[in-house]
Amino acid sequence: MIRTRSISVLLLSVALSVPAFAQTLVRAKKLPAATLRQLAAAPAPPVLPRENRHDDERKRARTNISGKRIVRSNAAWIAVAAETIAAPPVAVGFPSDTSQFLSPADASGGVSSSHVFAVSNAGFIVHSRSGAKIAQLTLSQFWRGTNTIAEFYDPRLLFDAAAKRWITVAMRNGEALMLAVSANADPMGAWTRYEMFLEECDYTRLALTRDTVLVNTVKLSGGYIYSFTKSELYAAPAQPAAREFHVDALAAVVHAPESTIEYFVEVRPGQLLINRLDRLAEVHVVDAGFDWSDGDGQFAPQPGAGAVEMGYGDIEAAVFRDGWLYAIHRIGSSTRTTDDNALLWWKVDPDGVRATETGLIDGTDIYYAYPSLDVNRRGDMLISFNTFSSTTYPSAAYVFRDAKGRTSPVAKLRDGDSSTRITNRWGDYTTVVVDPVNDRDFWTGQIYAATTHWATYWAQVKAPGTTKRRSVRR
């Protein structure tokens, strides 16, 4: 986010009672048609130093689940030291965008058979799969198409491989949700852009099901999910309708492109809560078997400079694949960790039939933050994240876990080049996606410290059993 999260203080001091189970229908407004080539050619407004500042002591606004039917299951703990497989190699890697003026990075994006299309608060950037830059433009150029200055931030971007469409969202001035869909798989071609006025809105999450596009945001009265029907949205109507659902402020939509079920999840110390939009009166509570602090307001060290903010303990990424729901987030101190920082991942059967698996990414004097994950057709999982310490610059790393439960040690994706000195704001999120070419390899968009601030790095990680080809650019 670029704006100050001024609404967080108000929002998170409000105690939500039982959520509104009924849905509301809202509509977005169509903006003038344009291609990305045209938008990139528009004059760019001057870059102004902008930074979002979270509240270090934010309070949790929680849905009261006592009014829901609760389904409960327990976790089968996976040992922390289950590093029994080598980390798969980075086959292709290249630096993407950077900024000395904007914080945080908010790295997101997707991959098609021909393009790596990335977005951050610095803007959009299109690469070939080998890393050649094709086009670059700011968020303001894309959404405004003019040199008018406006606050666009919290961008998310993904590729719908089944429909061969790109989808992106962002916030504008804390008053509108922006949404755009490409006409086809060519990101340089035509886009249909929309804005939806929400008032005092903040933050975005973006996910797909087989039939819908799901967008999260937060308003003064709590969290909201907007469900757009793909068949309508992809037809480029003048005012596409979205079902609006009032949910917990920290709920996260689940990416489930092969499923018709619209899941959303939330984490609490010791528990993962799984919900469905078609069953809002019910919640599946999964107990991890231990408690933890959420780690909100923590800072990580770096050499020769101030500490780096590590964000919060909310769900950072959630994916539903082949009957399993995977999720990851950061935790603070617990009886299962070596210090007050670790990443906790979940593999859960939403129906509660099969035992849950959980695991930690942890290490003494190493701090982990801003994780993301995805799962391929074989059930392999890649988790990518940032690492921090007093002796290493902020860097990007990953862990691989195969379908048999064998887990790799932490592997470096891109070492940091310097301390970040412009600001201590770092996140808020990063990206992992499965390669649509074979539904087996992975791509990740991560952040590392460069020239005293942040830069993004995109890399293809080859899953075991695939052909190795290395073309890495620093």
C-alpha positions as CSV (number, residue, x, y, z in Angstrom):
1,M,0.0,0.0,0.0
2,I,1.1,3.5,-0.7
3,R,-1.5,5.3,1.4
4,T,-1.3,5.4,5.1
5,R,-3.6,2.8,6.5
6,S,-5.5,5.4,8.5
7,I,-8.6,3.3,8.5
8,S,-6.8,0.5,10.3
9,V,-7.0,2.2,13.6
10,L,-10.7,2.7,13.3
11,L,-11.4,-0.6,11.6
12,L,-9.5,-2.8,14.0
13,S,-10.9,-1.1,17.1
14,V,-14.3,-2.1,16.0
15,A,-15.5,-5.5,17.4
16,L,-17.4,-7.4,14.8
17,S,-20.3,-9.5,16.0
18,V,-21.9,-12.2,13.9
19,P,-21.2,-11.4,10.2
20,A,-24.0,-10.6,7.8
21,F,-24.8,-13.8,6.0
22,A,-26.8,-12.2,3.3
23,Q,-25.1,-10.9,0.2
24,T,-25.4,-7.6,-1.5
25,L,-25.0,-6.9,-5.2
26,V,-22.7,-4.0,-6.2
27,R,-21.5,-2.9,-9.6
28,A,-18.3,-1.5,-11.1
29,K,-18.1,1.3,-13.7
30,K,-16.3,0.8,-17.0
31,L,-13.4,3.1,-17.9
32,P,-12.4,4.0,-21.5
33,A,-11.0,1.1,-23.5
34,A,-7.3,1.0,-24.2
35,T,-4.4,-1.4,-25.0
36,L,-1.4,-1.7,-22.7
37,R,0.7,-0.3,-25.5
38,Q,-1.4,2.8,-25.6
39,L,-1.3,3.2,-21.8
40,A,2.4,2.8,-21.7
41,A,2.8,5.5,-24.3
42,A,0.9,8.0,-22.2
43,P,3.0,10.7,-20.4
44,A,4.0,9.4,-16.9
45,P,3.3,11.7,-14.0
46,P,6.2,12.7,-11.8
47,V,7.2,10.2,-9.1
48,L,6.5,11.5,-5.7
49,P,8.0,9.9,-2.5
50,R,5.2,7.9,-1.0
51,E,5.1,5.4,1.8
52,N,2.5,3.5,3.6
53,R,2.8,3.3,7.4
54,H,1.0,0.6,9.2
55,D,0.0,1.0,12.8
56,D,2.4,-1.1,14.9
57,E,-0.1,-1.7,17.6
58,R,-3.2,-2.5,15.6
59,K,-6.0,-4.4,17.2
60,R,-7.7,-7.5,15.9
61,A,-11.3,-7.2,14.7
62,R,-12.6,-10.8,14.9
63,T,-15.8,-12.3,13.8
64,N,-17.7,-13.9,16.6
65,I,-17.9,-17.6,15.5
66,S,-20.0,-18.6,18.4
67,G,-23.1,-18.1,16.2
68,K,-21.8,-20.5,13.5
69,R,-21.8,-24.2,13.3
70,I,-18.3,-25.2,14.1
71,V,-16.5,-28.2,12.5
72,R,-13.2,-29.0,14.3
73,S,-10.2,-31.1,13.4
74,N,-6.7,-31.6,14.7
75,A,-3.4,-31.3,13.0
76,A,-0.8,-34.0,12.5
77,W,2.5,-32.3,13.3
78,I,5.3,-32.5,10.8
79,A,8.8,-32.3,12.3
80,V,10.7,-29.0,11.8
81,A,13.9,-30.8,10.8
82,A,12.4,-32.8,7.9
83,E,15.0,-31.5,5.3
84,T,15.3,-34.7,3.3
85,I,15.5,-33.5,-0.3
86,A,17.7,-31.1,-2.1
87,A,16.4,-27.7,-3.1
88,P,15.5,-27.6,-6.8
89,P,17.5,-25.3,-9.0
90,V,16.7,-21.8,-10.3
91,A,16.6,-22.2,-14.0
92,V,15.8,-18.6,-15.1
93,G,16.2,-15.5,-13.0
94,F,16.2,-11.8,-13.7
95,P,15.8,-8.5,-11.9
96,S,12.5,-6.8,-12.6
97,D,11.5,-3.4,-11.2
98,T,12.7,-1.1,-8.4
99,S,12.1,2.2,-6.8
100,Q,13.9,4.7,-4.6
101,F,10.7,6.6,-3.9
102,L,7.9,4.2,-3.1
103,S,7.4,1.9,-0.2
104,P,6.6,-0.9,0.3
105,A,7.2,-3.0,-2.9
106,D,4.1,-5.2,-2.9
107,A,5.4,-7.7,-5.5
108,S,2.8,-9.6,-7.5
109,G,2.4,-11.0,-10.9
110,G,1.8,-14.0,-13.2
111,V,3.3,-16.1,-15.9
112,S,1.9,-17.3,-19.3
113,S,3.4,-19.5,-22.0
114,S,5.1,-16.4,-23.4
115,H,5.3,-13.6,-20.8
116,V,6.2,-12.8,-17.2
117,F,3.9,-10.0,-16.2
118,A,4.8,-8.3,-12.9
119,V,3.4,-5.5,-10.9
120,S,4.5,-3.6,-7.8
121,N,3.8,-0.2,-6.3
122,A,6.3,1.1,-8.9
123,G,4.1,-0.1,-11.7
124,F,3.7,-2.8,-14.3
125,I,6.5,-4.5,-16.2
126,V,6.3,-7.1,-19.0
127,H,9.1,-9.5,-19.6
128,S,9.7,-12.4,-21.9
129,R,10.1,-15.7,-20.1
130,S,13.9,-15.4,-20.6
131,G,13.9,-11.9,-18.9
132,A,13.9,-9.5,-21.8
133,K,12.0,-6.4,-20.9
134,I,9.1,-5.7,-23.3
135,A,7.2,-2.8,-21.6
136,Q,7.0,-0.8,-18.4
137,L,4.5,1.7,-17.1
138,T,3.4,3.2,-13.8
139,L,0.2,2.4,-12.0
140,S,-1.1,5.8,-12.8
141,Q,-0.4,5.4,-16.5
142,F,-2.3,2.1,-16.5
143,W,-5.3,3.2,-14.5
144,R,-5.5,6.9,-15.5
145,G,-4.0,6.8,-19.0
146,T,-3.0,10.4,-18.4
147,N,-0.4,12.3,-16.5
148,T,-2.9,13.1,-13.7
149,I,-1.4,12.3,-10.3
150,A,-3.5,9.9,-8.3
151,E,-2.7,7.4,-5.5
152,F,-2.9,3.9,-6.9
153,Y,-1.4,1.2,-4.7
154,D,-1.8,-2.4,-3.4
155,P,-1.7,-3.9,-6.9
156,R,-2.3,-7.6,-7.5
157,L,-2.0,-9.5,-10.7
158,L,-2.6,-13.0,-11.9
159,F,-3.0,-15.1,-15.0
160,D,-6.1,-17.2,-15.6
161,A,-4.5,-20.1,-17.5
162,A,-7.8,-21.8,-18.4
163,A,-9.3,-18.6,-19.9
164,K,-6.0,-17.1,-21.1
165,R,-6.7,-13.8,-19.4
166,W,-4.8,-11.5,-17.2
167,I,-6.5,-9.9,-14.2
168,T,-5.3,-7.1,-12.0
169,V,-6.7,-5.0,-9.1
170,A,-5.5,-2.0,-7.1
171,M,-6.8,0.6,-4.7
172,R,-7.3,4.3,-5.6
173,N,-7.1,7.0,-2.9
174,G,-8.8,4.8,-0.3
175,E,-12.1,5.3,-2.1
176,A,-12.2,2.9,-5.1
177,L,-11.4,-0.6,-6.0
178,M,-9.8,-0.8,-9.5
179,L,-10.2,-4.0,-11.6
180,A,-9.0,-4.8,-15.1
181,V,-9.2,-7.8,-17.4
182,S,-7.2,-8.4,-20.6
183,A,-8.9,-9.5,-23.8
184,N,-6.5,-12.5,-24.3
185,A,-3.2,-13.9,-23.2
186,D,-1.2,-11.0,-24.7
187,P,-0.7,-8.4,-21.9
188,M,0.3,-5.8,-24.5
189,G,-3.2,-5.9,-26.1
190,A,-6.6,-4.7,-25.1
191,W,-7.7,-4.3,-21.5
192,T,-11.1,-3.6,-20.0
193,R,-10.8,-1.5,-16.9
194,Y,-13.3,-0.8,-14.1
195,E,-13.5,1.2,-10.9
196,M,-15.9,0.5,-8.0
197,F,-16.5,3.1,-5.4
198,L,-16.4,1.7,-1.9
199,E,-15.5,4.6,0.5
200,E,-12.7,4.2,3.1
201,C,-11.3,1.0,1.5
202,D,-7.9,-0.4,1.9
203,Y,-5.7,-3.4,0.9
204,T,-6.4,-6.0,-1.8
205,R,-6.3,-9.7,-2.3
206,L,-7.0,-11.5,-5.5
207,A,-7.9,-15.1,-6.3
208,L,-9.8,-17.3,-8.8
209,T,-12.1,-20.2,-8.7
210,R,-13.2,-22.0,-11.8
211,D,-16.2,-19.7,-12.3
212,T,-15.4,-16.5,-10.3
213,V,-12.9,-13.8,-9.6
214,L,-12.6,-13.0,-5.9
215,V,-11.3,-9.7,-4.5
216,N,-10.7,-8.9,-0.9
217,T,-10.6,-5.5,0.6
218,V,-11.2,-3.8,4.0
219,K,-13.6,-1.0,4.9
220,L,-14.4,0.7,8.2
221,S,-17.1,-1.9,9.0
222,G,-14.8,-4.9,8.4
223,G,-13.6,-7.1,5.7
224,Y,-15.4,-7.6,2.3
225,I,-15.2,-10.1,-0.5
226,Y,-16.4,-9.3,-4.0
227,S,-17.2,-12.2,-6.2
228,F,-17.4,-11.5,-10.0
229,T,-18.8,-14.1,-12.3
230,K,-16.1,-14.8,-15.0
231,S,-18.6,-15.3,-17.8
232,E,-20.0,-11.9,-17.2
233,L,-16.8,-10.1,-16.4
234,Y,-14.9,-11.5,-19.4
235,A,-17.6,-10.3,-21.7
236,A,-16.6,-6.7,-20.9
237,P,-20.0,-5.4,-19.8
238,A,-20.5,-1.7,-19.0
239,Q,-21.3,-2.4,-15.3
240,P,-20.3,-5.9,-14.1
241,A,-22.1,-7.0,-11.0
242,A,-20.3,-8.5,-7.9
243,R,-21.7,-10.3,-4.9
244,E,-20.5,-8.5,-1.8
245,F,-19.9,-10.5,1.4
246,H,-19.2,-8.9,4.8
247,V,-16.5,-11.1,6.4
248,D,-13.8,-10.9,9.0
249,A,-11.4,-8.0,8.6
250,L,-8.4,-10.3,8.2
251,A,-10.0,-12.9,6.0
252,A,-8.0,-14.0,2.9
253,V,-9.6,-15.4,-0.2
254,V,-8.3,-18.8,-1.4
255,H,-6.9,-19.2,-4.9
256,A,-8.8,-22.3,-6.3
257,P,-8.8,-22.1,-10.2
258,E,-10.0,-25.7,-10.6
259,S,-12.7,-25.6,-8.0
260,T,-16.2,-24.1,-7.9
261,I,-16.0,-23.5,-4.1
262,E,-15.2,-20.0,-2.9
263,Y,-13.1,-20.5,0.2
264,F,-11.7,-17.9,2.5
265,V,-9.4,-18.4,5.5
266,E,-8.2,-16.7,8.6
267,V,-5.6,-17.5,11.2
268,R,-5.7,-17.1,15.0
269,P,-3.1,-18.1,17.5
270,G,-3.3,-21.9,17.5
271,Q,-6.0,-22.2,14.8
272,L,-6.8,-21.9,11.1
273,L,-10.4,-21.0,10.3
274,I,-11.8,-22.2,6.9
275,N,-15.0,-20.6,5.5
276,R,-17.0,-20.9,2.3
277,L,-19.1,-18.1,0.8
278,D,-21.9,-20.5,0.2
279,R,-21.9,-21.6,3.9
280,L,-21.2,-18.5,5.9
281,A,-23.1,-19.9,8.9
282,E,-20.4,-22.6,9.2
283,V,-16.7,-22.5,10.0
284,H,-14.1,-25.3,10.0
285,V,-11.7,-24.7,12.9
286,V,-8.4,-26.5,12.6
287,D,-6.2,-26.8,15.7
288,A,-2.5,-26.7,15.2
289,G,-1.7,-28.3,18.5
290,F,0.3,-25.4,19.8
291,D,-0.2,-21.6,20.3
292,W,1.9,-18.7,19.1
293,S,2.0,-14.9,19.2
294,D,1.1,-13.3,16.0
295,G,4.3,-11.3,15.7
296,D,2.7,-8.1,14.8
297,G,4.9,-5.1,14.9
298,Q,8.2,-7.0,14.8
299,F,11.3,-5.8,13.2
300,A,14.3,-7.7,11.7
301,P,17.9,-6.7,11.8
302,Q,20.2,-5.9,8.8
303,P,23.9,-4.9,8.6
304,G,24.8,-1.3,9.2
305,A,21.4,0.2,9.2
306,G,18.1,0.3,11.0
307,A,15.7,-2.6,11.4
308,V,13.2,-3.8,8.8
309,E,9.5,-4.1,9.4
310,M,8.2,-7.7,9.0
311,G,4.5,-7.0,8.6
312,Y,1.9,-9.1,10.4
313,G,0.8,-12.6,11.1
314,D,-2.2,-12.8,8.7
315,I,-2.5,-15.4,6.0
316,E,-0.2,-14.3,3.2
317,A,-1.2,-16.9,0.6
318,A,-3.8,-19.7,0.4
319,V,-4.3,-22.2,-2.4
320,F,-6.8,-25.0,-2.9
321,R,-5.5,-27.9,-5.1
322,D,-6.7,-31.5,-5.5
323,G,-8.9,-31.5,-2.4
324,W,-6.3,-29.9,-0.1
325,L,-6.1,-26.3,1.2
326,Y,-2.6,-24.9,1.6
327,A,-1.9,-21.7,3.5
328,I,1.1,-19.9,5.0
329,H,1.8,-17.0,7.4
330,R,4.3,-15.7,9.8
331,I,4.2,-16.3,13.6
332,G,6.0,-14.9,16.6
333,S,7.2,-16.7,19.7
334,S,5.9,-20.2,20.4
335,T,7.0,-23.4,22.2
336,R,7.8,-25.0,18.8
337,T,10.2,-22.3,17.5
338,T,13.8,-21.5,18.2
339,D,13.1,-17.8,18.6
340,D,10.3,-15.3,18.2
341,N,10.0,-15.6,14.4
342,A,9.1,-18.4,11.9
343,L,6.9,-19.2,9.0
344,L,4.0,-21.7,9.5
345,W,2.4,-23.6,6.6
346,W,-0.7,-25.7,6.6
347,K,-2.0,-28.5,4.4
348,V,-5.7,-29.1,5.4
349,D,-8.6,-31.1,4.1
350,P,-11.5,-28.6,4.3
351,D,-13.9,-31.5,4.8
352,G,-12.0,-32.6,7.9
353,V,-11.7,-36.2,6.7
354,R,-7.9,-36.5,6.3
355,A,-5.3,-35.4,8.9
356,T,-3.9,-32.0,8.6
357,E,-0.2,-31.4,8.1
358,T,1.7,-28.3,9.3
359,G,5.3,-27.4,9.2
360,L,7.7,-24.6,10.2
361,I,10.4,-22.7,8.4
362,D,12.6,-21.6,11.3
363,G,16.2,-20.8,12.2
364,T,18.2,-19.2,15.0
365,D,19.2,-15.6,14.3
366,I,17.4,-15.7,10.9
367,Y,14.2,-13.8,10.4
368,Y,11.5,-14.8,7.8
369,A,8.8,-12.7,6.4
370,Y,6.4,-12.1,3.5
371,P,5.9,-15.7,2.4
372,S,4.0,-16.9,-0.6
373,L,3.3,-20.4,-2.0
374,D,1.7,-22.4,-4.7
375,V,1.2,-26.1,-5.5
376,N,1.6,-28.0,-8.8
377,R,-0.3,-30.9,-10.3
378,R,1.8,-33.5,-8.5
379,G,1.2,-32.0,-5.1
380,D,4.7,-30.4,-4.8
381,M,4.7,-27.1,-2.9
382,L,7.1,-24.1,-3.3
383,I,7.3,-21.5,-0.6
384,S,9.2,-18.3,-1.3
385,F,9.9,-15.5,1.3
386,N,12.4,-12.9,2.5
387,T,15.2,-13.5,4.9
388,F,16.9,-11.0,7.3
389,S,19.8,-11.2,9.7
390,S,22.4,-8.9,11.3
391,T,25.1,-10.2,8.9
392,T,23.2,-10.5,5.6
393,Y,21.3,-7.9,3.6
394,P,17.6,-8.5,3.0
395,S,17.4,-11.4,0.6
396,A,15.0,-13.7,-1.2
397,A,14.8,-17.4,-0.5
398,Y,12.7,-20.5,-1.0
399,V,11.8,-24.0,0.4
400,F,10.5,-26.9,-1.7
401,R,8.3,-29.7,-0.4
402,D,7.4,-32.6,-2.6
403,A,4.2,-34.6,-2.6
404,K,5.8,-37.4,-0.4
405,G,6.5,-34.9,2.4
406,R,10.2,-34.5,1.8
407,T,11.3,-30.9,2.5
408,S,14.4,-29.0,1.3
409,P,16.5,-26.7,3.4
410,V,16.2,-23.0,2.8
411,A,17.8,-22.0,-0.6
412,K,18.8,-18.6,-1.7
413,L,16.9,-17.1,-4.6
414,R,18.7,-13.7,-4.7
415,D,21.1,-12.3,-2.1
416,G,20.6,-8.7,-1.1
417,D,23.1,-6.1,-2.4
418,S,22.9,-3.5,0.4
419,S,21.0,-2.5,3.4
420,T,17.7,-0.8,2.9
421,R,18.1,2.8,4.1
422,I,15.3,4.7,2.5
423,T,12.6,3.3,4.7
424,N,12.0,0.3,7.0
425,R,8.8,-0.5,5.2
426,W,9.4,-3.7,3.2
427,G,6.3,-6.0,2.4
428,D,3.4,-6.3,2.1
429,Y,3.4,-9.4,0.0
430,T,5.2,-11.5,-2.6
431,T,4.2,-14.1,-5.2
432,V,4.6,-17.8,-6.2
433,V,2.7,-19.3,-9.2
434,V,2.8,-22.6,-11.0
435,D,4.1,-22.5,-14.5
436,P,1.1,-23.0,-16.8
437,V,3.3,-24.5,-19.5
438,N,3.7,-27.8,-17.6
439,D,1.8,-27.3,-14.3
440,R,4.9,-28.6,-12.6
441,D,7.6,-25.9,-12.4
442,F,7.2,-22.7,-10.3
443,W,7.8,-19.0,-10.8
444,T,8.3,-16.6,-7.9
445,G,8.4,-12.8,-7.7
446,Q,10.4,-11.8,-4.6
447,I,12.0,-8.7,-3.1
448,Y,15.7,-8.1,-2.2
449,A,17.6,-5.1,-1.0
450,A,19.3,-3.2,-3.8
451,T,20.9,0.3,-3.9
452,T,19.7,1.1,-0.4
453,H,16.1,0.2,-1.2
454,W,14.1,-2.6,-2.7
455,A,14.1,-4.4,-6.0
456,T,12.0,-7.3,-7.3
457,Y,13.4,-10.5,-8.8
458,W,11.6,-13.1,-10.9
459,A,12.8,-16.6,-11.1
460,Q,11.7,-20.0,-12.4
461,V,12.4,-22.9,-10.0
462,K,12.5,-26.3,-11.8
463,A,10.6,-29.0,-9.9
464,P,12.6,-32.3,-9.7
465,G,12.4,-34.5,-12.8
466,T,12.3,-31.6,-15.2
467,T,15.0,-30.5,-17.6
468,K,17.5,-28.1,-16.1
469,R,18.3,-25.0,-18.0
470,R,20.1,-22.1,-16.2
471,S,20.0,-18.5,-17.4
472,V,20.3,-16.3,-14.4
473,R,21.0,-12.6,-14.5
474,R,22.0,-10.6,-11.5
